[in-house]
Amino acid sequence: MARSKSAPSELPVAYSYIRFSTPDQGAGDSIRRQESLRDDWCARNGVRLVETLRDYGISAFKGRHRADDRAALGRFLSLVKAGTVKPGSYLVVEQFDRLSREQIRPALTLLLNLIEAGVRVVQLMPVEKVYGEDVEPMALMMAIMELSRGHSESMAKSGRGGLAWANKRKQATQKVLTRIVPAWCKIAGEKIVLDEPKAEVVRRIYNMALGGRGVPTIAKTLNIERVAPLSGRSKRWAQSSISYILCNRAVIGEYQPHTHHGRERREPDGPPVTGYYPAVLTEEMFNAVRMAMSRRNRKGSGRGDRLLSIFSGLLYDARNGETLHVLNNTVNGRRISPYESSRGLPGYKWVSFPADTFEAAVLSKFREIDAREITGNRQDPTAGAAKRLSEIERRLISIKEQLVSGDEDVGPVMDALRNLEAERKAAADQLRTARQEAASTLVNAWEDCQSLADLLATSPDPADTRARLRAAVHRVVKQVYCLFVAQAKTRIAAVQVWFEGEESHRDYLIVHRSGTGNRVAEWFVRSLVLPTSTAGIDLRKREDVALLEPILESLNLATNE
């Protein structure tokens, strides 16, 4: 019986890993050198190269190259874990600092996990060595030394770079740190100056936002008027560009340095540098716009309303506290309606009210209000936050002086310093919010509200005036609680308007009679005075509403008196 020939054994397979931290290194000799060393080792050892893993422009200092599956090494480690990369395979690297530049614990864990999975790690320089399951203790010690050296080098580079940038930041108000500037600025010689035509576009965007225009409307307006985008790369305004400009503190002159490694996410590096860029507008204007936008987002935007509803997002049903909605497409015109009640749920009473009458009546009463009666003599809302931030900064200076003197144990002092830095950041954020609140002054908002209410009926652009009026109303009004009662063709509304700032309100009675036959619809509004208790009626309280509702139902409204 003839003996069968044995099949030739397959060559062992190898994966090559080539990495460098910055894209600029790709223009040098790094790739050719790593590939040449790899090919020479595979040829001498009879190993078949099946794939080259490439991480170009990715740092190994923070570990993203191994933790992120979008990186080549991260994908390879996932394949090792899944068993796709078979035990006995080789991973070839030029030096261990290509594999990792992390601290020794995660770097060594990476190496040992590969060995444990049966992958033989090949180091080509400075000494050629294969690390497998039979690795000797002395060789492992050499690996630890190499991994530690890579981390130390990266730490030194990071420190030098950080010191260089720290020194640049100290000189930020005297010299230009980078040639990259906002689109509304340009560099003239060694100074950053405004590109005035573009800066004027930025000012207009902020004025439109403060006037109640939303981001989509601003972008649409600029495109219709063929205003050139700030960036020459784009032909049309995008909503994302408008949003970026409206939240970018560079418009008030701030520059925020960042740190990043390769393609890793940028992170803020220290506090912003004030006065670095020439300011396009004042911080008060910036804060007022940010506050107005946040309130519009919080209280609803009225999307879906064919006619922008001035009080949309502020209205509540006094019976149960649910939100009232303004509906356009009804047989009887625009109506204010409780949504949950319209679904016929038990315990809910559905009564609607004409939206046009409601808006006209309340706005007519707003014209009579003296703003000082509503806003009162408010204390500076930023005083407490500013005092707290000042105290924290004083304590920070004291702790830093202790570090310099060397009289205290460094460990506890550093812990206290880190805690105070966190407190300082929180206090600075609180102060910024307080300044935003203060910038959007109620007195100015009241003036806008009253003047726009007068202009609404005769405005040549009623849609624009309505949008600006809505923005002004949302700056001065916090909530509007409504109790609607029906009497045949008559609708009665008890309305309680709560204002921002002081805990103050105004109460109104609105009566609307529907038109029938030859009689046209009519309405009237009065200030509501009900001496049912010394404290008055609070429509936010269910018990007060229960007292008021039967009184409204029993009213004789044969006349307007």
Buried (B, 14 or more C-beta within 10 A) or exposed (E): EEEEEEEEEEEBBBBBBBBBBEEEBEEEEBBEEBBEBBEEBBEEBEBEBEBBBBBBBBBBBBBBBBEBEEBBBBEBBEEBEEEEBEEEBBBBBBBBBBBBBBBBEBBBEBBBBBBEBBBBBBBBBEEEBBBBEEBEEEBBEBBBEBBBBBBEEBEEEBEEEEEEBEEBBEEBEEEBBEEEBBBBBBEEEEEBBBBEEBBEBBBBBBBBBBBBBBBEBBBBBBBEEEEBBBEEEEEEBBBEBBBEBBEBBBBBBBBBBEBEBBBBEEEEBEEBBBEBBBBBBEBBBBBBBBBBBEBBEEBBBBEEBEBBBBBBBBBBBBBBEBBBBBBEEEEEEBBBBBBBBEEEEEEBEBBBBBBBBBBBBBBBBBEEBEBEEBBEEEEEBBEEBBEBBEEBBEBBEEBEEBEEEEEEEEEEBEEBBEEBEEBBEEBBEBBBBBBBBBBBBBEBBBEBBBEBBEBBEEBEEBEBBBBBBBBBBBBBBBBBBBBBBBBEEBBBBBBBBBBBBEEBBBBBBBBBBBEEEEEEBEBBBBEBEBEEEEEBBBBBEEEBBEEBBEEBEEEEBEEEE
